[in-house]
């Protein structure tokens, strides 16, 4: 089994609804997003999937989030913009584009991350 991964990032602000603590207030992160694809067969070039393609698709999903207040984006008006929900949001938008998509991990800082996979 082969696995490949790429990372990209974006900066945005959010506040967590239904949360009792500092994160209830408006604050921001420099998010890091890791995309992992997995599969058994390689193409003629010996690749599972091209890194360039993976990065382009990931950036296509992340660009609308960059330098935005996430709570004002339609999807997150009803769904709390937690790291967990951001990971699921990215995964669902890439599921049909990335062959063998295994997981999306969203890092909100160097020590805290959430992963979504189906």
C-alpha positions in Angstrom: 0.0 0.0 0.0 1.3 3.4 -0.9 0.5 6.7 0.8 1.3 10.2 -0.4 0.7 13.5 1.4 0.8 17.2 0.7 0.3 20.2 2.9 -1.0 23.7 2.4 -2.1 26.5 4.6 -4.4 29.4 5.1 -5.0 32.2 7.6 -8.4 33.0 9.0 -10.3 34.0 12.0 -13.2 32.3 13.8 -15.0 32.0 17.1 -16.5 28.9 18.5 -20.2 28.9 19.4 -21.4 26.9 22.3 -17.9 26.9 23.8 -17.1 28.2 27.3 -13.6 29.7 27.2 -11.2 31.9 25.3 -12.0 30.3 21.9 -15.6 31.7 22.2 -14.0 35.1 21.4 -12.9 36.1 18.0 -9.4 34.8 17.3 -7.3 33.6 14.4 -5.0 30.8 13.2 -2.4 30.1 10.6 -4.0 26.7 9.7 -1.9 23.9 8.2 -3.9 21.3 6.2 -2.5 17.9 5.4 -4.1 15.7 2.7 -3.3 12.0 2.5 -4.1 9.7 -0.4 -3.6 5.9 -0.4 -3.7 3.1 -2.9 -2.2 -0.1 -4.1 -1.5 0.7 -7.8 0.8 3.2 -9.3 0.4 4.8 -12.7 2.8 4.3 -15.6 5.1 7.0 -14.2 5.3 5.1 -10.9 3.1 7.6 -9.0 0.0 7.0 -7.0 -1.2 10.6 -7.7 0.7 13.7 -8.8 1.7 16.0 -5.9 1.2 19.0 -8.1 -2.4 17.9 -8.8 -3.1 17.2 -5.1 -1.7 20.6 -4.1 -3.7 22.4 -6.7 -7.0 20.8 -5.7 -6.3 21.4 -2.0 -5.5 25.1 -2.6 -8.7 25.4 -4.7 -10.7 24.4 -1.6 -8.6 26.5 0.8 -8.3 29.7 -1.1 -11.9 30.8 -0.4 -11.1 30.4 3.4 -7.9 32.4 3.3 -8.0 35.7 5.2 -11.7 35.3 6.0 -13.9 35.2 9.1 -15.0 31.6 8.9 -18.2 32.1 10.8 -19.4 34.3 7.9 -18.9 31.6 5.2 -22.2 30.0 4.4 -21.2 26.5 5.4 -20.0 27.6 8.8 -23.0 29.8 9.6 -24.7 26.7 10.9 -21.8 24.4 11.5 -19.3 25.5 14.1 -15.9 26.2 12.5 -13.9 23.8 14.7 -10.8 22.1 13.4 -12.8 18.9 13.2 -15.5 20.5 11.1 -13.0 22.2 8.9 -11.3 18.9 8.2 -14.6 17.3 7.2 -15.4 20.3 5.0 -12.2 20.0 3.1 -12.4 16.2 2.9 -15.9 16.3 1.4 -14.9 18.9 -1.2 -12.0 16.8 -2.3 -13.5 13.3 -2.1 -14.5 13.2 -5.8 -11.3 14.9 -7.0 -8.6 12.9 -5.2 -8.4 9.3 -6.1 -7.7 7.2 -2.9 -8.4 10.1 -0.5 -7.7 8.7 2.9 -7.7 11.7 5.3 -7.5 15.4 5.9 -5.8 16.8 9.0 -6.2 20.4 10.1 -3.6 21.8 12.4 -4.5 25.0 14.2 -1.1 25.3 15.8 2.0 23.1 16.1 0.6 20.9 18.8 -3.1 20.6 18.1 -4.8 18.9 15.1 -8.0 17.2 14.0 -8.3 14.5 11.3 -11.3 13.5 9.3 -11.5 10.2 7.3 -14.3 8.0 6.0 
